[in-house]
Amino acid sequence: MTMRTAFTLLILLSTTVLFAQGGYTYNVEKVADEIYVLHPQSNNYRWVTANIIVVINEEDVLVVDSGLLPAAAEAAITEITKLTSKPVIYLFNTHWHGDHWQGNEVFAQRYPGLKIIASKEASDGIQRDGLLWVNKHYIRNFEAMVTNYEERLKKGEKSDGTKFTAAEKQELKEGIAFVKGDIESVKKLKPIFPNMTFDETMTLKSGSREFQFHYLGRGNTRGDGVIFLPNEKILITGDLVVHPSPYESGTFSLEWLETSRKLAAFPYATLIPGHGEVQHDTS
């Protein structure tokens, strides 16, 4: 199943993404010296969450995106503490979609004084569109998912008309419980917004590491921000790039083409997308 197919099924409420039983888990991929991607591990019944990127500097850590819910952020911090004892000083939210910022509260609690960075457009989007999803759309969609799953469980049939096995029924029951738990998590969210923004470009340095932040224009959302690490030739794109195919939700398709041309102009050797596998060429 391709990522595009999985996302379409999610929207149709015939499937979503469920992470390993008991909570969120990640596979940790080393991309370069002291640079890692936490890839969320999925099964069949829970909403999608983002790749989380960890850059360990000489004295501190920069993290890109914070996960869909506090539990996703907590699991990410567990993995980060396995990699380093250095504090997370910077957290970059690439855009307003909930799986990229709704874990902010956990990072802020764990790391007092945390600088949460976003483009000005992304910060505005989080406080506008992001809050709309927190206050309305996630709960509505999650409740519809529960209704859909409970109806299928009652009928004893999957979306393709085949019967559930006993193991599949048990998995679905667990999935329903997870989604109900997610509804409660959304209701209890304490939104934490970016406190450090930029209009078009911003450069930060931590020791010998340089981070170039860019807002290139509309694309996946109004405010997608990216980071380029010039010394490592690594481009971190958020959902402007998703492997193997884009997520299209509130997008600006024509502008996305122009923004993608600007992305392609960076002299990167490695591209880290918002979801999916790291890319090691420009094709």
C-alpha positions as a LaTeX table, in Angstrom:
\begin{tabular}{lrrr}
\hline
Residue & $x$ (\AA) & $y$ (\AA) & $z$ (\AA) \\
\hline
Met1 & 0.00 & 0.00 & 0.00 \\
Thr2 & 1.39 & 3.40 & $-0.94$ \\
Met3 & 1.36 & 6.35 & 1.45 \\
Arg4 & $-1.07$ & 8.17 & $-0.87$ \\
Thr5 & $-3.46$ & 5.19 & $-0.72$ \\
Ala6 & $-3.16$ & 5.00 & 3.05 \\
Phe7 & $-3.90$ & 8.71 & 3.41 \\
Thr8 & $-6.92$ & 8.49 & 1.12 \\
Leu9 & $-8.30$ & 5.62 & 3.16 \\
Leu10 & $-7.73$ & 7.67 & 6.29 \\
Ile11 & $-9.83$ & 10.50 & 4.91 \\
Leu12 & $-12.54$ & 8.05 & 3.94 \\
Leu13 & $-12.44$ & 6.66 & 7.46 \\
Ser14 & $-11.94$ & 3.10 & 6.31 \\
Thr15 & $-8.52$ & 3.04 & 7.93 \\
Thr16 & $-6.06$ & 5.29 & 9.75 \\
Val17 & $-2.74$ & 4.80 & 11.42 \\
Leu18 & $-2.24$ & 3.08 & 14.78 \\
Phe19 & 1.10 & 3.05 & 16.47 \\
Ala20 & 2.51 & 0.12 & 18.38 \\
Gln21 & 0.26 & $-1.13$ & 21.15 \\
Gly22 & 0.67 & 0.76 & 24.40 \\
Gly23 & 1.60 & 4.07 & 22.74 \\
Tyr24 & 3.88 & 5.63 & 20.17 \\
Thr25 & 7.18 & 4.10 & 19.10 \\
Tyr26 & 9.89 & 5.19 & 16.68 \\
Asn27 & 12.60 & 3.62 & 14.60 \\
Val28 & 15.72 & 5.74 & 14.93 \\
Glu29 & 17.75 & 6.35 & 11.77 \\
Lys30 & 21.18 & 7.98 & 11.86 \\
Val31 & 21.41 & 10.32 & 8.87 \\
Ala32 & 24.75 & 11.99 & 9.57 \\
Asp33 & 27.06 & 12.60 & 12.51 \\
Glu34 & 24.77 & 13.46 & 15.43 \\
Ile35 & 21.72 & 13.89 & 13.18 \\
Tyr36 & 18.83 & 11.42 & 13.52 \\
Val37 & 15.30 & 10.86 & 12.24 \\
Leu38 & 12.68 & 9.31 & 14.50 \\
His39 & 10.36 & 7.42 & 12.15 \\
Pro40 & 6.97 & 6.66 & 13.75 \\
Gln41 & 5.97 & 3.01 & 13.48 \\
Ser42 & 2.47 & 2.39 & 12.20 \\
Asn43 & $-0.10$ & $-0.37$ & 12.07 \\
Asn44 & $-3.75$ & 0.09 & 11.09 \\
Tyr45 & $-5.89$ & 2.25 & 13.35 \\
Arg46 & $-4.51$ & 5.64 & 14.39 \\
Trp47 & $-4.03$ & 9.11 & 12.94 \\
Val48 & $-0.74$ & 9.81 & 11.21 \\
Thr49 & 2.12 & 11.57 & 13.01 \\
Ala50 & 5.27 & 13.17 & 11.67 \\
Asn51 & 8.92 & 12.27 & 11.42 \\
Ile52 & 10.81 & 13.96 & 14.24 \\
Ile53 & 14.34 & 15.12 & 13.46 \\
Val54 & 17.02 & 15.40 & 16.16 \\
Val55 & 20.20 & 17.44 & 15.62 \\
Ile56 & 22.71 & 17.13 & 18.46 \\
Asn57 & 25.06 & 20.09 & 18.65 \\
Glu58 & 28.16 & 20.62 & 20.77 \\
Glu59 & 26.21 & 21.83 & 23.79 \\
Asp60 & 22.52 & 21.51 & 22.95 \\
Val61 & 19.90 & 19.92 & 20.69 \\
Leu62 & 17.56 & 21.17 & 17.97 \\
Val63 & 14.41 & 19.15 & 17.26 \\
Val64 & 12.14 & 19.47 & 14.23 \\
Asp65 & 8.42 & 18.90 & 14.89 \\
Ser66 & 6.87 & 17.47 & 18.05 \\
Gly67 & 4.25 & 14.84 & 17.17 \\
Leu68 & 0.48 & 14.61 & 17.03 \\
Leu69 & $-0.27$ & 14.25 & 20.74 \\
Pro70 & 1.61 & 14.55 & 24.03 \\
Ala71 & 2.15 & 10.78 & 24.05 \\
Ala72 & 3.98 & 11.03 & 20.72 \\
Ala73 & 6.20 & 13.78 & 22.11 \\
Glu74 & 6.89 & 11.82 & 25.29 \\
Ala75 & 7.98 & 8.80 & 23.24 \\
Ala76 & 10.22 & 11.04 & 21.12 \\
Ile77 & 11.87 & 12.55 & 24.20 \\
Thr78 & 12.51 & 9.04 & 25.50 \\
Glu79 & 14.43 & 8.29 & 22.30 \\
Ile80 & 16.26 & 11.62 & 22.43 \\
Thr81 & 17.50 & 10.94 & 25.96 \\
Lys82 & 18.93 & 7.65 & 24.73 \\
Leu83 & 20.96 & 9.58 & 22.16 \\
Thr84 & 22.19 & 12.43 & 24.35 \\
Ser85 & 21.96 & 14.06 & 27.78 \\
Lys86 & 22.21 & 17.54 & 26.22 \\
Pro87 & 19.13 & 19.77 & 26.57 \\
Val88 & 16.76 & 20.56 & 23.74 \\
Ile89 & 17.11 & 24.32 & 23.27 \\
Tyr90 & 15.31 & 24.74 & 19.94 \\
Leu91 & 12.12 & 23.16 & 18.62 \\
Phe92 & 11.12 & 24.00 & 15.04 \\
Asn93 & 7.48 & 23.60 & 13.97 \\
Thr94 & 7.47 & 23.29 & 10.19 \\
His95 & 3.75 & 24.11 & 9.74 \\
Trp96 & 0.32 & 24.10 & 11.39 \\
His97 & $-0.80$ & 20.49 & 10.86 \\
Gly98 & $-1.32$ & 19.01 & 14.31 \\
Asp99 & 1.17 & 16.16 & 14.03 \\
His100 & 3.93 & 18.76 & 13.71 \\
Trp101 & 3.16 & 20.94 & 16.76 \\
Gln102 & 0.64 & 19.44 & 19.19 \\
Gly103 & 3.43 & 17.80 & 21.20 \\
Asn104 & 4.93 & 21.22 & 21.97 \\
Glu105 & 3.55 & 21.27 & 25.50 \\
Val106 & 5.57 & 18.21 & 26.51 \\
Phe107 & 8.82 & 19.62 & 25.12 \\
Ala108 & 8.15 & 22.96 & 26.83 \\
Gln109 & 7.53 & 21.23 & 30.16 \\
Arg110 & 10.62 & 19.06 & 29.86 \\
Tyr111 & 12.92 & 21.84 & 28.65 \\
Pro112 & 12.18 & 25.18 & 30.38 \\
Gly113 & 13.16 & 28.19 & 28.30 \\
Leu114 & 12.66 & 26.24 & 25.08 \\
Lys115 & 12.72 & 28.40 & 21.96 \\
Ile116 & 9.92 & 27.23 & 19.66 \\
Ile117 & 10.62 & 28.46 & 16.14 \\
Ala118 & 8.34 & 28.79 & 13.12 \\
Ser119 & 7.87 & 31.02 & 10.15 \\
Lys120 & 5.53 & 33.90 & 10.92 \\
Glu121 & 2.96 & 32.40 & 8.53 \\
Ala122 & 3.25 & 28.99 & 10.20 \\
Ser123 & 2.86 & 30.50 & 13.66 \\
Asp124 & $-0.26$ & 32.34 & 12.53 \\
Gly125 & $-1.54$ & 29.11 & 10.98 \\
Ile126 & $-1.04$ & 27.17 & 14.21 \\
Gln127 & $-3.00$ & 29.76 & 16.16 \\
Arg128 & $-5.74$ & 29.91 & 13.51 \\
Asp129 & $-6.12$ & 26.61 & 11.64 \\
Gly130 & $-4.30$ & 24.49 & 14.21 \\
Leu131 & $-6.60$ & 25.57 & 17.01 \\
Leu132 & $-9.64$ & 24.99 & 14.81 \\
Trp133 & $-8.57$ & 21.38 & 14.41 \\
Val134 & $-7.85$ & 21.01 & 18.13 \\
Asn135 & $-11.19$ & 22.49 & 19.12 \\
Lys136 & $-13.37$ & 20.90 & 16.45 \\
His137 & $-12.06$ & 18.80 & 13.58 \\
Tyr138 & $-9.91$ & 16.20 & 15.36 \\
Ile139 & $-12.64$ & 15.31 & 17.82 \\
Arg140 & $-15.24$ & 15.16 & 15.04 \\
Asn141 & $-13.03$ & 12.93 & 12.87 \\
Phe142 & $-11.94$ & 10.70 & 15.75 \\
Glu143 & $-15.55$ & 10.21 & 16.84 \\
Ala144 & $-16.49$ & 9.31 & 13.26 \\
Met145 & $-13.63$ & 6.82 & 13.21 \\
Val146 & $-14.90$ & 5.19 & 16.40 \\
Thr147 & $-18.43$ & 4.97 & 14.96 \\
Asn148 & $-17.08$ & 3.46 & 11.74 \\
Tyr149 & $-14.96$ & 0.89 & 13.58 \\
Glu150 & $-17.76$ & $-0.08$ & 15.97 \\
Glu151 & $-20.15$ & $-0.59$ & 13.06 \\
Arg152 & $-17.62$ & $-2.81$ & 11.30 \\
Leu153 & $-17.03$ & $-4.75$ & 14.50 \\
Lys154 & $-20.77$ & $-5.27$ & 14.92 \\
Lys155 & $-21.11$ & $-6.50$ & 11.32 \\
Gly156 & $-17.97$ & $-8.60$ & 11.66 \\
Glu157 & $-16.77$ & $-7.47$ & 8.22 \\
Lys158 & $-13.81$ & $-5.46$ & 6.96 \\
Ser159 & $-14.15$ & $-2.72$ & 4.36 \\
Asp160 & $-13.55$ & $-5.25$ & 1.57 \\
Gly161 & $-16.45$ & $-7.42$ & 2.78 \\
Thr162 & $-14.32$ & $-10.23$ & 4.18 \\
Lys163 & $-14.89$ & $-11.52$ & 7.69 \\
Phe164 & $-12.68$ & $-10.55$ & 10.60 \\
Thr165 & $-10.60$ & $-13.27$ & 12.18 \\
Ala166 & $-10.63$ & $-13.49$ & 15.96 \\
Ala167 & $-7.21$ & $-11.81$ & 16.06 \\
Glu168 & $-8.39$ & $-9.01$ & 13.77 \\
Lys169 & $-11.45$ & $-8.43$ & 15.96 \\
Gln170 & $-9.21$ & $-8.08$ & 18.99 \\
Glu171 & $-6.94$ & $-5.69$ & 17.11 \\
Leu172 & $-9.94$ & $-3.58$ & 16.11 \\
Lys173 & $-11.19$ & $-3.47$ & 19.70 \\
Glu174 & $-7.78$ & $-2.24$ & 20.78 \\
Gly175 & $-7.83$ & 0.30 & 17.96 \\
Ile176 & $-11.17$ & 1.65 & 19.14 \\
Ala177 & $-9.78$ & 2.03 & 22.64 \\
Phe178 & $-6.75$ & 3.92 & 21.32 \\
Val179 & $-8.87$ & 6.34 & 19.31 \\
Lys180 & $-11.16$ & 6.97 & 22.29 \\
Gly181 & $-8.03$ & 7.72 & 24.30 \\
Asp182 & $-6.87$ & 10.12 & 21.60 \\
Ile183 & $-10.18$ & 11.98 & 21.82 \\
Glu184 & $-9.55$ & 12.55 & 25.52 \\
Ser185 & $-5.96$ & 13.60 & 24.80 \\
Val186 & $-7.13$ & 16.22 & 22.31 \\
Lys187 & $-9.65$ & 17.55 & 24.81 \\
Lys188 & $-6.86$ & 17.98 & 27.37 \\
Leu189 & $-4.33$ & 19.57 & 25.03 \\
Lys190 & $-2.59$ & 22.69 & 26.30 \\
Pro191 & $-1.54$ & 24.41 & 23.05 \\
Ile192 & 1.92 & 25.94 & 23.18 \\
Phe193 & 2.70 & 28.28 & 20.31 \\
Pro194 & 6.00 & 29.33 & 18.70 \\
Asn195 & 7.78 & 32.09 & 20.59 \\
Met196 & 10.43 & 32.85 & 17.97 \\
Thr197 & 9.40 & 33.61 & 14.39 \\
Phe198 & 10.93 & 34.80 & 11.13 \\
Asp199 & 9.48 & 36.28 & 7.96 \\
Glu200 & 11.58 & 34.84 & 5.12 \\
Thr201 & 15.00 & 33.76 & 6.40 \\
Met202 & 16.86 & 33.37 & 9.67 \\
Thr203 & 20.24 & 31.87 & 10.55 \\
Leu204 & 21.20 & 30.31 & 13.86 \\
Lys205 & 24.52 & 28.88 & 14.93 \\
Ser206 & 25.22 & 26.41 & 17.70 \\
Gly207 & 28.92 & 25.73 & 18.02 \\
Ser208 & 30.15 & 24.77 & 14.57 \\
Arg209 & 26.63 & 23.92 & 13.35 \\
Glu210 & 24.73 & 26.38 & 11.17 \\
Phe211 & 20.97 & 26.31 & 10.62 \\
Gln212 & 19.40 & 28.31 & 7.83 \\
Phe213 & 15.63 & 28.71 & 8.23 \\
His214 & 13.59 & 29.60 & 5.16 \\
Tyr215 & 10.01 & 30.42 & 4.28 \\
Leu216 & 9.74 & 29.92 & 0.52 \\
Gly217 & 6.05 & 30.61 & $-0.03$ \\
Arg218 & 2.79 & 28.71 & 0.02 \\
Gly219 & 2.68 & 25.01 & $-0.67$ \\
Asn220 & 1.47 & 22.27 & 1.62 \\
Thr221 & 0.10 & 25.10 & 3.81 \\
Arg222 & 0.36 & 28.89 & 3.91 \\
Gly223 & 3.46 & 28.84 & 6.09 \\
Asp224 & 5.72 & 25.82 & 5.52 \\
Gly225 & 9.20 & 26.42 & 6.87 \\
Val226 & 12.33 & 24.47 & 5.99 \\
Ile227 & 15.84 & 24.18 & 7.42 \\
Phe228 & 19.03 & 23.87 & 5.40 \\
Leu229 & 22.26 & 22.74 & 7.05 \\
Pro230 & 24.91 & 24.03 & 4.62 \\
Asn231 & 27.90 & 22.20 & 6.09 \\
Glu232 & 26.12 & 18.84 & 6.05 \\
Lys233 & 24.12 & 19.62 & 2.87 \\
Ile234 & 20.94 & 18.42 & 4.55 \\
Leu235 & 17.52 & 19.89 & 3.72 \\
Ile236 & 14.66 & 19.35 & 6.20 \\
Thr237 & 11.38 & 20.07 & 4.43 \\
Gly238 & 8.40 & 19.25 & 6.64 \\
Asp239 & 5.43 & 18.25 & 4.50 \\
Leu240 & 6.54 & 20.23 & 1.47 \\
Val241 & 8.04 & 16.84 & 0.66 \\
Val242 & 6.53 & 13.54 & 1.78 \\
His243 & 7.82 & 10.17 & 0.62 \\
Pro244 & 6.49 & 8.57 & $-1.48$ \\
Ser245 & 3.78 & 11.14 & $-2.31$ \\
Pro246 & 2.39 & 14.40 & $-0.87$ \\
Tyr247 & $-0.30$ & 14.83 & 1.74 \\
Glu248 & $-2.78$ & 17.30 & 0.31 \\
Ser249 & $-4.80$ & 19.00 & 3.04 \\
Gly250 & $-5.46$ & 22.73 & 2.81 \\
Thr251 & $-2.83$ & 23.03 & 0.09 \\
Phe252 & $-1.98$ & 25.66 & $-2.49$ \\
Ser253 & $-1.23$ & 23.52 & $-5.51$ \\
Leu254 & $-0.03$ & 26.12 & $-8.01$ \\
Glu255 & 2.15 & 27.92 & $-5.46$ \\
Trp256 & 3.47 & 24.54 & $-4.30$ \\
Leu257 & 5.00 & 24.03 & $-7.73$ \\
Glu258 & 6.96 & 27.27 & $-7.46$ \\
Thr259 & 7.94 & 26.55 & $-3.87$ \\
Ser260 & 9.17 & 23.12 & $-4.96$ \\
Arg261 & 11.37 & 24.78 & $-7.59$ \\
Lys262 & 12.92 & 26.89 & $-4.85$ \\
Leu263 & 13.48 & 23.77 & $-2.75$ \\
Ala264 & 15.21 & 22.07 & $-5.67$ \\
Ala265 & 17.67 & 24.97 & $-5.89$ \\
Phe266 & 19.26 & 24.14 & $-2.53$ \\
Pro267 & 22.59 & 22.30 & $-2.93$ \\
Tyr268 & 21.50 & 19.42 & $-0.73$ \\
Ala269 & 22.79 & 15.87 & $-0.75$ \\
Thr270 & 20.23 & 14.54 & 1.74 \\
Leu271 & 16.55 & 15.49 & 2.08 \\
Ile272 & 14.56 & 14.65 & 5.20 \\
Pro273 & 10.79 & 14.75 & 4.50 \\
Gly274 & 7.93 & 15.32 & 6.90 \\
His275 & 6.83 & 11.70 & 6.51 \\
Gly276 & 8.50 & 8.66 & 5.01 \\
Glu277 & 12.02 & 7.74 & 4.08 \\
Val278 & 15.08 & 9.97 & 3.92 \\
Gln279 & 16.11 & 10.80 & 0.35 \\
His280 & 19.76 & 10.66 & $-0.65$ \\
Asp281 & 19.59 & 12.08 & $-4.17$ \\
Thr282 & 17.77 & 14.83 & $-6.04$ \\
Ser283 & 15.84 & 12.69 & $-8.54$ \\
\hline
\end{tabular}
